[in-house]
Amino acid sequence: MTDEQLYITEKPSVALALADYFERHGTPLTKEMGHYINTEKNIVITWLYGHILTAYEPEDYNEEWKTWWKAPLPMVPDKFLKRPAPQYKDHYKHILLLLKDAHTVINAADPDREGQVLCDEVTEGHVEGKIYKRLLLNALDDTSITRALEHMEDNEKFKKLYEAGQTRENIDWLIGMNLTRFFTNKAKDAHIEGVESIGRVKSPATNMVVERELEIENFKPEPYFNIFAYLNINGQTIKAEFETKKKVKILSEADAIVSHCSGKDFTVQEVNNETKEEKVNQLYSLDTLQIDADKVYGISAKDTLAALQKLYEAKLTSYPRSDCKYLPESQRKDAPEIAKLLNDKLAMEIGLIPVQANNENLNNSTVFNDKKITAHHAIIPTKNVPDLKTLKDTEKQIYLLIVRKYAGIFVKPYKYTITNVQGKIEGYPFKFRCKKVIDGGFTLYEPKKESAKEKEDIELKSPLATGQRLPVTKAEKEAKTTEPPKRYTEGSLIQAMTNAKSDDPELSKILTKVKGIGTPATRADIINKIIKVDKHIQKKGKSLYPTVKGRTLIEILPNILKKPDYTAMMEQKLTGIEEGTYTRQQLLKDVVAFVQDIVGSDFKIINKQYPCPKCHNGYLQYRKFKDKYTGDMKEIFFCNSCGIGFPAEDQKPKVVICPECKKGLLIEKKGKYGKFYGCTNYPDCKYGIRKPEYDKLKGSKF
């Protein structure tokens, strides 16, 4: 063994950035097959391709677990195992050879739970007797790499983080493999085809979209009227709104108010001036950036992350999968230099950032807060400022969102005065609001089309006093209809996942602490999977709609699997593993018991595809059985409420309306001379035919 240092990065692009850094700082490296190495052969950099190890499938543990409908549930491996993915098998062997020769191993994967797992699972069992360090790269610019290399830590410090990450994978295997099979088989029994893919995060996410759709479908719009009066204030026209706790819903009432107010005076009763300030107190985390990118540009969560990853690999922005909105205090001194570099190339695009010495706004910014730093810090631009022409459209849009947010910490707060005026016209209460901007602050960096403040309040040009009378130049009504809640977009679904709540106050506290369901690193991928892989949701324009498959899934799942409560409990315990207050063994035991309770239950799925045409209360359920008289296999759809049965034809119930009375339905009956098909409206209708004649009739469509 030599004094060789082996760096293992998460991706080839990070290995290249690290090799480039060493070369520019006096240690040139040469790229060889599967790694970079310096002349002295004491610095080696290799890379992963994300997770190069993949979990065993059920049949890899036990041949009996191969067949979905025969495998006994729950399937619980004695020990969870992984193997290299076929496409990475040779590279995995190469890493093991490099590990054998290394004296010091450095985990240089992404600085989070997932990064800890994907490197440690490769090195596990191959670093005994070696020095094992952790390099936490929050960005790939020179300053960040230098700082990270100077502050490497012992990888042993992150052992619990690795355990928590492993346990999370094992939990998802136990729940996903067992419950997907269980509910798919139960659905199959109910004649519902397809795989019902279950996940502890994606099922609650799907449920959010389904519940929102149900709210929209059950919403009953109601007409109402807005009433406005236009006031003349020293030549300036101001629009005042009728103030009422209850909406005006009757046309005659609206007309009466308009008639009474037309040509009269508005008497000022109260004037309130309030000066407000808004400043950039937080920078972007991944989820808040995805929300804004969706809102401003309609960029999907997955595309935002992909663009951000490219910017990070190009050393233009810091680590992309951050859940943090703050910066360490040590970076306050770096900010003016970053701002100067941004001014040099982007002043024409966003405006100048004030970079004078002793910038009071920067010095007092609460964005710099060591107590709020997690494994990462907020997403910010680095000292490497690009020529915007070299960026693709989406990359440019995401980059400028980050730059504009960062620029906001250098300027005075956005300061404005709100004037709220209340008064009466002929006894009817009206109100209006005006706004005067004192300092544009950070909004100066926002193009108008991107501003969240799309509706600017009009500025009141003349002061008002109590008792002052203002002429009404016009009064009018506006017919409106109450609107249902809006459908989720990818951005608003990420926001809902981040802010997920429970009916249980204690679980809600946990969800707030763990920042909802999923993580910034996984939410975009989860949404993408339930749209493109599971097909539980479909995207039309920016809006998300549940599919029939998604609605069926949510209908059959027990509440604990479609609400965020269970994920909250799991995240609390995973955090406990990280902190050493809970063990991996305890949590896996809890999850096995949870899965056992579900798969051991007498759970039945009611297929609601075919409502009963007879009783209108139940649903027709498919059954296949052997006729005890003839020995033939029969396929029948029985109502789970009234018990009526209809023959199956092309795997659908054949429902024939009586040709005689046009009211009843033809069903199989036993008579004196054997079986026949008769009307359910008997004895009022005595129509009946034999099977050959019945077979010629067409069933009605559902």
C-alpha angles and dihedrals in degrees: 000000000000129000088269118154114211117199116196114196129189096238138018090245092060091048089053091050091050092047090049090051093052091048093052089049097054104276110097116197130200122218114237131171105306099350150038120244136182126229094259089051092227098110118058126171121194131167147216128219095231107278107006091173119071130200120256116258117236093259090054088066098039131006089216089064093062098085112068099210096042103042113106112239137258100045106203119174117217087227128007111241137192136192134190115277109251094248092053100041096105093045090050090054089049091054090051090054091050090049090053092059097040124105095187124029120199121198101214096168121128113303099251142078093278093049090050091053100046093054099036092050088059096045096041110121092011104076102062110136092012132108108253118196136180121226111197108202111188091170138003101231117113096257093052094045092048091050092048093049090050092052104043114152135206108274089222086075088068097048093108090049088055091049091051091050092049091047091051089055091048092049091051090048093051094046097038099045098040102038095040088056094042096051093038090054092045090049090049089053087055090050093254109139129210137049116297100212112205128197132166091233105025094051093057089044090053089047091056090058093044093049091049090051090051090051089053094047093048094045114114111206117222126199119233140159133242113207123206135186121199112218129201111221107180091317095319117114116222124184114225123192128219106251116221137145091216122052117247103245103165118083095212091053091051091048091050093053092048091048094049093048100044112109094002132110133265109224114209111230103166136014120189123184118193125179115209136187130204124186138173101270095160135035126209126300116185095263095048090047091051090050093052094043089054093045097045103032106011090241113160121242092246093049091049091054092046092052091045091051089054091050090050093049089049087055091241099117137022128259109320106210096062125145091191129097098189140074130225115257089243090069095060089085091052094054100081092052092050089049092051091051091049090050091052093060108017107037091105090051102046107006131254121312112217107244102169118145116274095016103197094204093052092043092053098040113131089205087090105074123144092193092064098048115114124183085306139028131229121297109264140158117267129220089271103091115186134216098253090222089070093060126085115243096260093045090051092050093049093044093052092049088056093045094049092049090049092048089058093072091065098058137068117271120277099262128192143152122235116205114198114192125190127185146133139257112201089335094311115121117236132172140187137184131214131188133206119193112218098176125008092210114170092353088076087075093054118089109229092246089056098044116117086213095072094154108060113197114235117255115243107233098191129049117243131215132202111268094024113140120221121193117242107226095182140359124198144166127228119207111224139169126217111252131220121239115282121259117252122264120200089262096050091044090055087050090050091048090049092049097038114154137193132219085236108081092211093052089047089057089052092049090051091049094049091041098245129290122334122005133264087259095053109031097082091049092047092052090047091052096050088050103041106020109027091028091211090133133034128202120225111181103317095328126098121221128184115242123225087257092052093049091048091052093052091046093057099040121096114242095253090064097046099043124072093240097095093047089050091054092047093048090050090054093044088054086049089056090051090050095042096244095110132035133230090233092054093050096047089050089052092050094047089052090049092051091044091055091054100043091043093054125102090245120169129184120218111213105218095186093105117041112204110263091203108050098014088212104085139042131244111252123198118240131177118195145145117266105239092212102045101020089229121137112249131196115206137167109220126192110241089214112038097018097231114151135212127189118252118244119181087348092302130100113264106221115182121189112222109264090210108052098014088217109076131060128238114245135169113270138175118238140174091275098039136273123347140154116258139174121270087218090073130167090028088051119034098183115143139163139181123253097262090057092043091052089060093057121092121234122232117256123251 
